[in-house]
Amino acid sequence: MSKPDRSIDPRILESAKKEFLARGFEKASLKTICGDADVTTGALYKRFKGKEDLFCAVVADTVAALHAFVEKRSAAPAATLTDDALVSAWNMDDGMLTWFRFLYQYHDGFVLLISSAAGTRYANFQHDFAETMTTKTHEYFLEAHKRGLTHVDISMEEMHILLSAFWTTVYEPFIHGYTWDQIEAHSKLICKLFNWNRVLGFHATT
């Protein structure tokens, strides 16, 4: 049995990405995608079940990279961290720019997830991502609280609200098409706005 011709897949995916970025998932046209990729609708359906399956294929690399990045940054169990490491985990200066560099590397896929995914399984991506970050973040906070590094009480719900506000400031530059230079400047503003050590009541460690 001959292997299916996958040589046109990159053309379809690139055309789809362009159309989804321009019009969003719901208004995107498969006819336009096929025309720009110079393939028939039948050829597209041999490779993808439909428009949502195609959208998911376009953002697949970004979703996988995000998952791996979050896993790597939160791999250490809170209980294994030193006091200094727990407190420094909330320092923004270097960490914020690291996040922006990573997201900018996956710029188009990230933009699709946060602004063009209505009607797909990723329609609630912004909320779901904040929820994912809340779980691990609150674990770190509770460990710090147990050790007496802070005496502020913050529930999981409150942490989710704070992180939702925080991540909105991260999403917006991508939604508004900021250049990298603009994002670098924006990163500094976020660091000033979100002083987590002060908000969460951390004490200096020795």
N, C-alpha and C positions, 0 to 999 in steps of 0.2 A: 504493500500500500504506500502510495506517495505521500510525503509530508505536506501539510497545508502551507501555502505561500504566506509567510508572515511579513514579507518585505514592505507591504503597504501599511502595516500597522502604525509605524511612526508617523506617516502622513496623516492618517486618520486621527491619531491622538493629538498631533500638533494643530490640525484644523479644528478639532473639537475644543481644545484649550482656548484657542483664539475666539471661537464663537461663544463659549461659556463666559469668558472674561468680558466680552463686549455686551452680551445680552442677558446673562444669568441663565441658570438651568431651565427655568420654566419657559422662557421666551426663545431659547435657543432652537434653531431649526436643523433637523437632521439632513434635510435637503441641502441646506447651505453648507453644512459640514462635509457632506459627500461631494458636493460640487467643488469646494475649495481643495479637497484632497484628491480630486479626480478619480473617484471610485463610485461604483453603483451602490444604491441602497441595499441591494441584495448582498454585495460583498461585505458591507458593514454589519448586516445582521448575521452573517456567517461567523463573525468574530465577537459580536456583542449582543446581548439579549435585547437591548433597547437603549434609550437615552440615559436612564439612570445608571445602567451598567457601564456605559461609556464614560459618564462623569466620574464614577468611582474608579475607573481605570486611569483616568487623567490625574486624579489626586492620590492614587495609591502610594506612590513613592514618598510624597509629603507626609501622608498619614503614618507610614512605616517609620520614617525618619523622626517624626515627632514622638512617636511611642518609644523608640530606642533612646532618644535624647532625654526624655523624662525619666525613663528607667535608669539610665546611667547616672543622672544627677541626684536621684533619690534612692539609689541602691543600698546605701548604708543604713541599717536599722538605727533608729534614733537612740536606742539604749547603748549602742556601741560607740557613740560619739563622745568626745571630751566636752567639758563645759565650754571651752573656748570655741570648739568647732560648732557647737549648737548655736552660740551667739553669733559667730561670724557667718553662719549660713544665711542670716538675714541682712548682711551688708549688701548694699545695692550697687556700689560703684563699678566693680568689675563684672559681677554677675549679670547686671542689666544689659550691658553691651554684648556680653557673650550670647545672651538670648537673642538680641536683635541681629547679630551676625548670623546666627543659625537660621533664623526665620527669613532673613533676606536672601540666604542661599536657596531657599525654597519659596521665593517670593510669589510666583504665579499660583502655585498650588495652595499656598496659605491664603492668598486673596480669594481664591475660589471657595475655600472652606468657610471663611468668615463673612463673605458678602454675596456669594452667588449660589449657595447650596439649597435654597428653599425648594422644597419638593423632592428632595433626596433624603437618604438615611442620615445625611450630615446636616440636616436643616437646623438642628439645635447645637451645632458644633461649639459655638461660643460658650453656651451654658455648660455643656458637657465637659469641655476642656477645663473650665474653672472648677467644676465639681471634682474632676480628677486631681487637680492640683491641691484642692482643699483637703482631701483625705490625708495625703502625705504631709502637707504643711501643718495641719492640726496635730498630727502625731508628733512632729518635732516640737511644736509648741507645748504640748502636754508633758513631754519629757523634760523640757526646760522648767516648766512650772513645778513638776514633782521634785526637781533638784533645788528649788528655791531661787532659781535664776530670775524669776519674775513672779510677782504676786497679783498680776492682772488676770481676771477671769474672762475668757473668751470662748463662747460655745462654738460648736461646729457650724451652726447656722450663721453666727456672726462672722466667723472666719470666711465662710462662703461669700457673704455680702462684701467683705473687704476685698477679697481676691477677685470677685467679679468686677468691682470698680477698678482695681489695679489692672486686670487684663484688658479692660476696655481701653485704657490708655495705651496699651501695647497694640491692640488691633487697629485703632483709628489711623495711625500714620500709613498703614498699608492700604486701608480703604480709601484714603485720600491721595494715594499715589506719591508719597514722599520719596525724595531721592535719598541716597545713603547719607549724604552730608546733613540733610534735614533730620534724618532719623538719629544720627549721632547727637545732634543738638537736643532733640526731643528726649533722648535717653537721659541726658543730664537733668532736664526738667523733672522727669519722673522720679529720679533719685532724690531730688529736693522735696517733691510733693509727698512721696511715700517713705517716711522715716520709720521703718518697721521697729527698730530698736526702741524708739520713743513710744510708738503706738502700743507695742506689746509689753512695755514696761521692763525691758531687760536691764539688768545691772551689769556693770563692767566686771569682768572676771580677772583674776590675777594670774 
